[in-house]
Amino acid sequence: MTRPVRHTRKGTGPDTVLFVHGTMDHSGSFRRIADHLPGWSAVGYDRRGWGASRALASPRPVLTDHVDDLATAASTLPRPVVAGHSYGALVALTAASRHPELVKAVVAFEPPLPWLPWWPATAPWEQLIDDTAEEGPAATARALQEAVLGHPAAGQSDEELAALGTALIHEMTDPTIGLPSFDPLTMTTPVLAASGTRSLPHHQESALHLCDLIPDGRHEHIDGAGHIAHLTHPRHFAALIEQAIAPPSG
């Protein structure tokens, strides 16, 4: 089976971080974080349907496909810290629960966990997809960009937006996302769940509750950050990765 396109930068030290991007994103979003981790080897890849791996969207991938891709990537590395953003954090948590021998620790920034009781029945961005369905994929992509970024992304053609919107709709309407993909109570991998202080309330609450359920879980927040903290606060995001394997203080 063809695998997603990977990008690797060799660091000066022994540690490796494997990045997993979220929806409407690509691996290049983590480059500035890697710049703040010069001692770490940094590995990223474009998930199926996104970036340089867009052609791998057929047949339509589901969560398990992304988890399998991550496990394959991790198996070729010296037990990395896996840092996932949003949907990528869900992929990271699920892969770590199924293959704990492959993952040293997980940094999970605001993962969507719709099967857990604190997640709203219809979260705002999921509702946005429903509300724009009749307008077509390009309108859906544009609306989500505006909701997340505060403005539509510049320089994208209608064709590009339509492709992004199609992948977005497929990913966020994947019926398997609503099913439990891991049990936080039985996870053995250390998890640092993180959120931004300016993020949507259910994103913050999700990260807080998750670290309470995972035996070796803890929570950190990034002051002043919203959901795209990996873009707006790369230095702080890099610090989370270092904290994930740091000995507990005190």
The 8 nearest C-alpha neighbors of each residue, nearest first, counted from 0:
[[1, 2, 3, 55, 68, 64, 67, 71],
 [2, 0, 3, 55, 4, 52, 68, 47],
 [1, 3, 0, 4, 68, 55, 47, 52],
 [4, 2, 52, 45, 46, 47, 5, 44],
 [3, 5, 44, 45, 52, 51, 2, 6],
 [6, 4, 44, 43, 3, 7, 45, 42],
 [5, 7, 43, 42, 44, 4, 8, 26],
 [8, 6, 42, 41, 9, 43, 5, 40],
 [9, 7, 41, 40, 42, 10, 6, 39],
 [8, 10, 40, 7, 41, 11, 39, 42],
 [11, 9, 40, 39, 38, 12, 37, 8],
 [10, 12, 38, 39, 37, 9, 13, 40],
 [13, 11, 38, 10, 39, 14, 40, 37],
 [12, 14, 15, 39, 11, 38, 40, 10],
 [15, 13, 39, 12, 40, 16, 79, 38],
 [14, 16, 40, 79, 39, 41, 80, 17],
 [17, 15, 80, 41, 79, 81, 42, 40],
 [16, 18, 81, 42, 43, 79, 82, 41],
 [17, 19, 43, 82, 83, 81, 42, 16],
 [20, 18, 83, 87, 82, 84, 43, 17],
 [21, 19, 87, 84, 25, 26, 83, 24],
 [20, 22, 87, 86, 85, 84, 24, 23],
 [21, 23, 24, 86, 167, 20, 85, 170],
 [24, 22, 167, 163, 21, 25, 49, 166],
 [23, 25, 22, 21, 20, 49, 26, 28],
 [26, 24, 45, 50, 27, 20, 28, 49],
 [25, 27, 45, 28, 44, 43, 20, 29],
 [28, 26, 29, 30, 25, 43, 24, 45],
 [27, 29, 26, 30, 25, 230, 24, 229],
 [30, 28, 32, 27, 31, 26, 33, 229],
 [31, 29, 33, 32, 27, 28, 34, 26],
 [30, 32, 34, 33, 29, 233, 35, 28],
 [33, 31, 233, 29, 34, 237, 35, 30],
 [32, 34, 36, 30, 35, 31, 41, 29],
 [33, 35, 31, 32, 36, 37, 30, 234],
 [34, 36, 33, 32, 234, 37, 237, 31],
 [35, 37, 33, 34, 39, 38, 237, 32],
 [38, 36, 39, 10, 34, 35, 11, 33],
 [37, 39, 11, 12, 10, 36, 40, 14],
 [40, 38, 10, 14, 15, 36, 37, 12],
 [39, 41, 10, 9, 15, 8, 14, 16],
 [42, 40, 16, 8, 7, 15, 39, 17],
 [43, 41, 7, 17, 6, 18, 16, 8],
 [44, 42, 18, 6, 26, 17, 5, 7],
 [43, 45, 5, 26, 4, 6, 46, 3],
 [44, 46, 26, 25, 52, 50, 4, 49],
 [47, 45, 49, 3, 44, 52, 48, 65],
 [48, 46, 55, 52, 56, 49, 53, 3],
 [47, 53, 49, 56, 55, 52, 166, 46],
 [50, 48, 53, 52, 46, 47, 45, 25],
 [51, 49, 52, 25, 53, 45, 48, 24],
 [50, 52, 53, 45, 4, 49, 54, 3],
 [53, 51, 47, 49, 3, 50, 54, 55],
 [54, 52, 48, 49, 55, 50, 51, 56],
 [53, 55, 56, 52, 48, 57, 47, 51],
 [56, 54, 47, 53, 57, 52, 48, 3],
 [57, 55, 48, 59, 47, 54, 53, 58],
 [58, 56, 59, 55, 54, 60, 48, 47],
 [57, 59, 56, 60, 55, 61, 54, 48],
 [58, 60, 57, 56, 61, 169, 55, 48],
 [61, 59, 64, 56, 58, 47, 62, 57],
 [62, 60, 64, 63, 173, 59, 65, 175],
 [61, 63, 65, 64, 66, 176, 175, 60],
 [62, 64, 66, 65, 61, 67, 60, 90],
 [65, 63, 67, 62, 66, 61, 60, 68],
 [64, 66, 68, 62, 63, 67, 69, 90],
 [65, 67, 63, 69, 94, 90, 64, 68],
 [66, 68, 70, 64, 69, 65, 63, 71],
 [69, 67, 65, 71, 66, 70, 72, 64],
 [70, 68, 72, 66, 71, 67, 73, 65],
 [69, 71, 73, 67, 72, 68, 74, 66],
 [72, 70, 68, 74, 69, 73, 67, 75],
 [71, 73, 69, 70, 74, 75, 68, 76],
 [74, 72, 70, 76, 75, 71, 101, 69],
 [73, 75, 71, 72, 76, 101, 70, 78],
 [76, 74, 73, 72, 71, 77, 78, 70],
 [75, 77, 73, 74, 78, 79, 72, 15],
 [76, 78, 79, 15, 75, 74, 73, 14],
 [79, 77, 102, 101, 103, 76, 73, 80],
 [80, 78, 15, 16, 102, 103, 77, 81],
 [79, 81, 16, 104, 103, 105, 102, 17],
 [82, 80, 17, 105, 16, 79, 18, 106],
 [83, 81, 106, 18, 105, 17, 107, 19],
 [88, 84, 82, 87, 19, 107, 91, 18],
 [83, 85, 88, 87, 108, 21, 20, 86],
 [84, 86, 110, 21, 88, 109, 87, 108],
 [87, 85, 21, 89, 88, 110, 22, 84],
 [86, 88, 83, 21, 19, 84, 20, 90],
 [83, 89, 87, 107, 84, 91, 110, 85],
 [88, 90, 86, 110, 92, 87, 91, 93],
 [89, 91, 87, 93, 88, 66, 92, 94],
 [92, 90, 88, 94, 89, 93, 83, 95],
 [93, 91, 95, 89, 94, 90, 88, 96],
 [92, 94, 96, 90, 181, 95, 91, 180],
 [95, 93, 97, 91, 66, 96, 92, 98],
 [96, 94, 99, 98, 92, 97, 93, 102],
 [95, 97, 93, 94, 186, 99, 98, 181],
 [98, 96, 94, 95, 99, 93, 181, 92],
 [97, 99, 95, 100, 101, 96, 94, 70],
 [100, 98, 95, 101, 102, 96, 188, 97],
 [99, 101, 98, 102, 103, 78, 95, 188],
 [102, 100, 78, 99, 98, 74, 73, 103],
 [103, 101, 78, 99, 79, 104, 100, 95],
 [102, 104, 80, 78, 79, 188, 101, 105],
 [105, 103, 80, 189, 102, 188, 190, 243],
 [106, 104, 190, 81, 80, 82, 107, 191],
 [105, 107, 82, 191, 192, 190, 83, 81],
 [108, 106, 88, 192, 83, 105, 193, 82],
 [107, 109, 193, 84, 194, 110, 192, 85],
 [108, 110, 85, 202, 194, 206, 193, 107],
 [109, 111, 85, 88, 89, 86, 108, 112],
 [112, 110, 113, 86, 85, 89, 109, 202],
 [113, 111, 114, 115, 110, 118, 205, 89],
 [112, 114, 118, 115, 177, 111, 176, 119],
 [115, 113, 177, 112, 179, 178, 116, 118],
 [114, 116, 113, 117, 112, 118, 179, 205],
 [117, 115, 118, 114, 113, 119, 112, 120],
 [116, 118, 115, 119, 205, 201, 204, 113],
 [117, 119, 113, 116, 115, 201, 120, 112],
 [120, 118, 121, 122, 117, 201, 113, 116],
 [119, 121, 122, 118, 113, 117, 116, 114],
 [122, 120, 119, 126, 125, 123, 118, 124],
 [121, 123, 119, 125, 124, 126, 120, 118],
 [124, 122, 126, 125, 127, 121, 119, 128],
 [125, 123, 127, 126, 122, 128, 143, 146],
 [124, 126, 128, 122, 127, 123, 121, 129],
 [127, 125, 123, 129, 124, 128, 121, 122],
 [126, 128, 124, 130, 125, 129, 123, 131],
 [129, 127, 125, 126, 131, 130, 132, 139],
 [130, 128, 126, 132, 127, 131, 125, 133],
 [129, 131, 127, 128, 132, 126, 133, 139],
 [132, 130, 134, 128, 139, 129, 133, 127],
 [133, 131, 129, 134, 135, 130, 128, 139],
 [132, 134, 135, 131, 130, 129, 136, 138],
 [135, 133, 131, 132, 138, 136, 139, 137],
 [134, 136, 133, 138, 137, 132, 139, 131],
 [137, 135, 164, 161, 139, 165, 138, 140],
 [138, 136, 161, 160, 140, 164, 139, 135],
 [139, 137, 141, 136, 140, 135, 134, 142],
 [138, 140, 136, 142, 137, 141, 131, 164],
 [141, 139, 164, 137, 143, 138, 142, 160],
 [140, 142, 138, 144, 139, 143, 151, 137],
 [141, 143, 139, 145, 144, 140, 138, 146],
 [144, 142, 146, 140, 145, 141, 147, 139],
 [145, 143, 151, 141, 147, 146, 142, 148],
 [144, 146, 150, 149, 151, 142, 148, 143],
 [145, 147, 143, 144, 149, 148, 142, 150],
 [148, 146, 144, 145, 149, 143, 226, 227],
 [149, 147, 145, 150, 144, 146, 151, 152],
 [148, 150, 145, 146, 147, 151, 144, 143],
 [149, 151, 145, 148, 152, 144, 146, 147],
 [152, 150, 145, 144, 141, 153, 148, 149],
 [153, 151, 150, 144, 154, 155, 141, 145],
 [154, 152, 155, 151, 150, 156, 144, 141],
 [153, 155, 156, 152, 151, 159, 157, 160],
 [156, 154, 153, 159, 160, 157, 152, 158],
 [155, 157, 159, 158, 160, 154, 161, 153],
 [156, 158, 160, 159, 161, 137, 155, 162],
 [157, 159, 161, 156, 160, 162, 137, 155],
 [160, 158, 156, 162, 161, 157, 155, 163],
 [161, 159, 137, 157, 163, 162, 158, 164],
 [160, 162, 137, 136, 164, 158, 159, 163],
 [163, 161, 159, 165, 164, 160, 158, 166],
 [164, 162, 160, 166, 161, 165, 167, 140],
 [163, 165, 136, 140, 167, 161, 137, 162],
 [164, 166, 162, 168, 136, 167, 163, 161],
 [167, 165, 169, 163, 164, 168, 170, 48],
 [168, 166, 164, 170, 165, 169, 163, 171],
 [167, 169, 165, 171, 170, 166, 172, 164],
 [168, 170, 166, 172, 167, 171, 173, 165],
 [171, 169, 167, 173, 168, 172, 166, 61],
 [170, 172, 168, 173, 169, 167, 125, 176],
 [171, 173, 169, 170, 168, 174, 176, 167],
 [172, 174, 170, 175, 171, 176, 169, 61],
 [175, 173, 176, 177, 172, 178, 171, 61],
 [174, 176, 178, 177, 173, 62, 61, 179],
 [177, 175, 174, 178, 173, 62, 113, 179],
 [176, 178, 175, 114, 113, 174, 179, 112],
 [177, 179, 175, 176, 114, 180, 174, 113],
 [180, 178, 181, 114, 177, 182, 176, 115],
 [181, 179, 93, 178, 182, 176, 175, 89],
 [182, 180, 93, 179, 96, 183, 92, 97],
 [181, 183, 184, 185, 186, 180, 179, 96],
 [184, 182, 213, 186, 185, 212, 181, 209],
 [185, 183, 213, 182, 212, 186, 214, 187],
 [186, 184, 183, 182, 187, 213, 214, 96],
 [185, 187, 183, 96, 188, 184, 213, 182],
 [188, 186, 185, 189, 99, 215, 214, 96],
 [187, 189, 186, 104, 99, 190, 95, 103],
 [190, 188, 215, 104, 216, 105, 187, 191],
 [191, 189, 216, 105, 104, 106, 192, 188],
 [190, 192, 106, 217, 218, 216, 243, 105],
 [193, 191, 107, 218, 206, 108, 106, 210],
 [194, 192, 108, 219, 220, 218, 206, 107],
 [193, 195, 220, 203, 109, 108, 206, 221],
 [194, 196, 224, 221, 225, 198, 197, 220],
 [195, 197, 222, 223, 198, 224, 221, 220],
 [198, 196, 225, 195, 224, 223, 199, 222],
 [197, 199, 225, 195, 226, 196, 200, 202],
 [198, 200, 202, 201, 203, 197, 225, 226],
 [201, 199, 203, 202, 204, 198, 197, 205],
 [200, 202, 204, 203, 199, 205, 118, 119],
 [203, 201, 205, 199, 200, 109, 204, 198],
 [202, 204, 200, 194, 201, 206, 205, 207],
 [205, 203, 201, 207, 206, 202, 208, 200],
 [204, 206, 202, 208, 203, 207, 201, 209],
 [205, 207, 209, 192, 203, 204, 208, 109],
 [208, 206, 204, 205, 209, 210, 218, 203],
 [209, 207, 211, 205, 210, 206, 204, 212],
 [208, 210, 206, 212, 211, 207, 205, 213],
 [209, 211, 216, 217, 213, 212, 208, 207],
 [210, 212, 208, 209, 213, 216, 207, 217],
 [213, 211, 209, 210, 184, 183, 214, 208],
 [212, 214, 183, 216, 184, 210, 215, 211],
 [215, 213, 216, 212, 184, 186, 187, 185],
 [216, 214, 189, 213, 190, 217, 188, 187],
 [217, 215, 210, 190, 213, 214, 191, 189],
 [216, 218, 210, 191, 192, 190, 215, 219],
 [219, 217, 192, 193, 191, 210, 207, 220],
 [220, 218, 193, 192, 194, 221, 217, 191],
 [219, 221, 194, 193, 195, 222, 196, 218],
 [220, 222, 195, 224, 196, 223, 194, 235],
 [223, 221, 196, 224, 195, 220, 197, 225],
 [222, 224, 196, 197, 221, 195, 225, 232],
 [225, 223, 195, 228, 197, 222, 221, 196],
 [224, 226, 198, 197, 195, 227, 228, 196],
 [225, 227, 198, 228, 195, 224, 147, 109],
 [228, 226, 229, 225, 230, 231, 224, 147],
 [227, 229, 231, 232, 230, 224, 226, 225],
 [228, 230, 233, 227, 232, 231, 236, 29],
 [231, 229, 228, 227, 232, 233, 28, 29],
 [230, 232, 228, 229, 233, 227, 224, 225],
 [231, 233, 228, 235, 234, 229, 230, 236],
 [234, 232, 32, 236, 229, 235, 230, 31],
 [235, 233, 237, 236, 232, 35, 32, 238],
 [236, 234, 238, 237, 233, 232, 239, 221],
 [235, 237, 233, 239, 238, 234, 229, 232],
 [238, 236, 234, 240, 32, 235, 239, 233],
 [237, 239, 235, 241, 236, 240, 242, 234],
 [240, 238, 242, 236, 237, 241, 243, 235],
 [241, 239, 243, 237, 238, 242, 106, 236],
 [240, 242, 238, 243, 239, 244, 245, 237],
 [243, 241, 245, 239, 240, 244, 238, 246],
 [242, 244, 240, 241, 245, 191, 239, 104],
 [243, 245, 242, 241, 246, 104, 240, 103],
 [244, 246, 242, 243, 247, 241, 248, 240],
 [247, 245, 248, 244, 242, 243, 249, 241],
 [248, 246, 245, 249, 244, 242, 243, 217],
 [249, 247, 246, 245, 242, 244, 243, 217],
 [248, 247, 246, 245, 242, 217, 244, 243]]
